[in-house]
Amino acid sequence: MGSCGCGHAAGAGPFAEGRALVEFVSQAHGGTLKNQSLPDGGLAATCQGCGAPFIQATFVTSCPECGGVHAVSPPRSGDPSNIQFAGVGY
């Protein structure tokens, strides 16, 4: 496997999927990244738990309907298809 150049193997770190990505982003930079605003006002998203539309405004965001936690990493934050889901009650 290749490397993303950030010290993590492909499929790990900012390129992980699901809960692993949410946990990575939540802990990145001492936990400060998760609450930072996404560029351009965020991404239009659909909750991967309940299907409700919402705006992914920060790198880690909860669905306003069901509380399902979603995250996107900085190198992948330009495309809503890169949003990953940790689950409801995470």
C-alpha positions in Angstrom: 0.0 0.0 0.0 1.1 3.5 -0.6 1.3 6.4 1.7 -0.6 9.7 1.8 2.6 11.5 2.7 1.4 12.3 6.2 3.0 9.3 7.9 -0.1 7.1 7.7 -0.5 4.1 5.4 -3.2 4.3 2.7 -6.6 3.6 4.3 -5.4 5.0 7.7 -5.3 8.4 9.3 -7.0 11.0 7.1 -7.9 8.3 4.5 -9.5 5.9 7.0 -13.2 5.0 6.7 -16.2 4.8 9.0 -15.7 5.1 12.7 -11.9 4.9 12.3 -11.9 8.2 10.4 -14.2 9.9 12.9 -11.9 8.8 15.7 -8.8 10.0 13.8 -10.3 13.5 13.0 -11.7 13.8 16.6 -8.2 13.3 18.0 -6.1 15.1 15.3 -4.1 18.1 16.5 -4.9 17.4 20.1 -8.6 17.4 19.5 -8.7 20.9 18.0 -9.5 19.9 14.4 -12.9 18.5 15.1 -14.6 21.8 15.8 -12.9 23.8 13.1 -15.2 25.1 10.3 -15.1 23.5 6.9 -14.1 25.8 4.0 -16.9 27.5 2.0 -19.5 27.1 4.8 -19.5 23.3 4.9 -20.8 20.5 2.8 -24.5 19.6 2.1 -24.8 16.1 3.5 -27.3 13.4 4.1 -27.2 11.5 7.5 -25.9 8.0 7.0 -28.1 6.9 9.9 -31.5 8.4 9.4 -31.3 10.0 6.0 -32.0 13.6 7.1 -30.3 16.4 5.2 -27.9 18.6 7.2 -24.8 20.8 6.7 -21.5 19.3 7.7 -20.2 22.6 9.0 -17.2 21.4 11.0 -14.8 18.4 10.5 -16.9 16.4 13.0 -20.7 17.1 13.0 -23.7 15.4 14.5 -26.9 15.0 12.6 -29.5 17.4 14.1 -32.2 14.8 13.8 -30.7 11.6 15.2 -27.4 12.7 16.6 -25.4 10.4 14.3 -21.7 11.5 14.2 -20.1 12.2 10.8 -16.6 13.4 10.0 -14.5 14.4 7.0 -10.7 14.9 7.0 -9.1 18.0 5.6 -7.5 16.5 2.5 -11.0 15.1 1.6 -13.2 17.9 2.7 -14.2 19.2 -0.7 -16.5 16.3 -1.5 -19.5 15.2 0.5 -19.0 11.6 -0.7 -16.0 11.5 1.6 -18.0 12.1 4.8 -17.7 9.1 7.1 -20.2 7.9 9.7 -19.4 6.7 13.3 -23.0 5.9 14.2 -25.9 7.1 16.3 -24.9 7.2 20.0 -21.1 7.5 19.2 
